[in-house]
């Protein structure tokens, strides 16, 4: 029994060391990182979709001896994260980026602010409270990614979709080389470093904007370096548009430090 307990304890410590759990963060916040998805295409291998607790994947990536340019993707407001997050992650991973998708809904009793399929805002949802949670998840993810032995923090980028993009635009911290704000109106403003490139991408007539100016993020940017790409159509999930996917990948590739 002692040997079994010791072995389990050792395994737990080893896994926690690899995924980079920070004891000072609350258990709720930790879970958003611990339950993150990973999309990656190792050199000489096929596309892999796994999770942060996949010890074999971490070891394989570390043993490969090459740091990977990494994108942390912050999903939209609904539990159906296999829409924008999944599609963008696949395409970015195929393009050579490791993609990490923290799970805001890993929090116990996490409230949705929109319908999980159509992403329509729910009446009475605690938008401000959830917005604060999302910003804390961004800060935590940027801390934790530096503890992964295979992530290239010199080529670390962030992207958000919808609710995740609003939080990312308003986030005033540092630690990333470029960001992509997709399908958002920057309802809480744009903060962050003025010298970090930002791509704003959206459908001109996004059905959830209710007629609001799709260029609103750019108009709030002030002196920040913002590139805006408005596409024809009404799709909220911009990953459904090939030109949007191409624009995101091209933008990220331009930010790579060789």
Residue pairs with C-beta under 8 A, 6 or more apart in sequence:
14 55
15 53
15 55
18 55
18 58
18 59
18 148
18 149
19 33
19 34
19 52
19 53
19 58
19 144
19 148
20 33
20 144
20 145
20 146
20 147
20 148
21 30
21 33
21 34
21 144
22 30
22 140
22 143
22 144
22 147
25 140
28 107
28 108
29 107
29 136
29 137
29 140
30 140
31 103
31 106
31 107
31 108
32 102
32 103
32 104
32 106
32 107
32 137
32 140
32 141
33 52
33 102
33 137
33 140
33 141
33 144
34 52
34 53
34 106
35 51
35 52
35 102
35 103
35 106
36 51
36 52
36 100
36 101
36 102
36 103
36 141
37 49
37 50
37 51
37 52
37 85
37 89
37 100
37 101
37 103
38 48
38 49
38 50
38 51
38 52
38 54
38 57
38 98
38 99
38 100
38 101
39 47
39 48
39 49
39 89
39 90
39 92
39 93
39 98
39 99
39 101
40 47
40 48
40 50
40 57
40 61
40 68
40 93
40 98
40 99
41 47
41 48
41 93
41 94
41 96
42 48
42 60
42 61
42 64
43 64
43 66
47 90
47 93
47 94
48 57
48 93
49 89
49 90
50 57
52 100
58 148
58 149
58 150
61 68
61 98
61 149
61 150
62 149
62 150
64 150
66 150
67 150
67 151
67 152
67 154
67 155
68 96
68 97
68 98
68 150
68 151
68 152
69 96
69 97
69 98
69 152
69 155
69 156
69 157
69 252
69 256
70 97
70 98
70 99
70 100
70 145
70 148
70 151
70 152
70 153
70 155
70 156
70 157
71 92
71 97
71 98
71 99
71 100
71 157
71 158
71 159
71 252
72 99
72 100
72 101
72 102
72 138
72 141
72 142
72 145
72 156
72 157
72 158
72 159
72 176
73 85
73 88
73 89
73 92
73 99
73 100
73 101
73 158
73 159
73 160
73 161
73 164
74 101
74 102
74 104
74 134
74 137
74 138
74 141
74 158
74 159
74 160
74 161
74 164
74 165
74 167
74 168
75 81
75 84
75 85
75 101
75 102
75 103
75 104
75 161
75 162
75 163
75 164
76 83
76 84
76 85
76 114
76 119
76 161
76 162
76 163
76 164
76 183
77 112
77 113
77 114
77 119
77 121
77 130
77 162
77 163
78 112
78 114
78 115
78 116
78 117
78 119
79 105
79 112
79 116
80 116
80 117
81 101
81 103
81 105
83 237
83 239
84 161
84 162
84 182
84 183
84 237
84 238
84 239
85 101
85 161
87 237
87 239
87 240
87 245
88 99
88 159
88 161
88 182
88 239
88 245
88 248
89 99
89 101
91 239
91 245
91 248
91 249
92 99
92 248
92 249
92 252
93 99
95 249
95 252
95 253
97 157
97 252
98 150
98 151
100 141
100 145
100 151
102 137
102 140
102 141
104 110
104 133
104 134
104 137
104 164
105 112
107 133
110 133
111 125
111 126
111 130
112 122
112 125
113 121
113 122
113 125
113 126
113 127
113 130
113 163
114 120
114 121
114 122
114 125
114 162
114 163
115 122
119 162
119 208
119 236
119 237
120 208
121 127
121 208
130 163
131 163
131 166
131 167
131 170
131 188
134 163
134 164
134 166
134 167
135 167
135 170
135 171
137 167
138 158
138 167
138 168
138 171
138 173
139 171
139 173
142 156
142 158
142 173
142 175
142 176
143 175
145 151
145 153
145 156
146 153
146 175
154 177
154 257
155 177
155 255
155 256
155 257
156 175
156 176
156 177
157 176
157 177
157 178
157 179
157 180
157 252
157 255
158 168
158 176
158 178
158 179
158 180
159 165
159 168
159 179
159 180
159 181
159 182
159 248
160 166
160 167
160 168
160 169
160 179
160 180
160 181
160 182
160 184
161 182
161 183
161 184
161 237
161 238
161 239
162 182
162 183
162 184
162 208
162 236
163 184
165 180
165 181
165 182
165 183
165 184
166 184
166 185
166 186
166 187
166 188
167 188
168 179
168 181
169 179
169 181
169 184
169 186
169 188
169 189
169 190
169 191
169 192
169 198
169 217
170 186
170 188
170 189
170 190
170 191
171 191
171 192
172 191
172 192
173 192
174 192
174 193
174 196
176 196
177 196
177 197
177 255
177 257
178 196
178 197
178 198
178 199
178 251
178 252
178 255
179 192
179 196
179 197
179 198
179 199
180 198
180 199
180 201
180 248
180 251
180 252
181 198
181 199
181 200
181 201
181 217
182 200
182 201
182 202
182 238
182 239
182 244
182 248
183 201
183 202
183 203
183 206
183 208
183 236
183 237
183 238
184 200
184 202
184 217
185 209
185 212
185 213
185 214
185 216
185 217
186 216
186 217
186 220
189 220
190 198
190 217
190 220
190 221
190 222
190 224
190 226
192 198
192 224
193 224
194 222
194 223
194 224
194 225
195 225
196 224
196 225
197 225
197 226
197 227
197 251
197 255
198 221
198 224
198 225
198 226
198 227
199 226
199 227
199 228
199 229
199 247
199 248
199 251
200 215
200 217
200 218
200 226
200 227
200 228
200 229
201 228
201 229
201 230
201 231
201 238
201 244
201 247
201 248
202 209
202 214
202 217
202 229
202 230
202 231
202 238
203 214
203 230
203 231
203 232
203 233
203 234
203 235
203 236
203 238
203 241
204 214
204 230
204 231
204 232
204 233
205 214
205 232
205 233
205 234
206 214
206 234
206 235
206 236
207 234
207 235
207 236
208 236
213 219
214 230
215 228
215 230
217 226
217 228
218 226
218 228
227 251
229 244
229 247
231 238
231 241
231 243
231 244
233 241
235 241
238 244
239 245
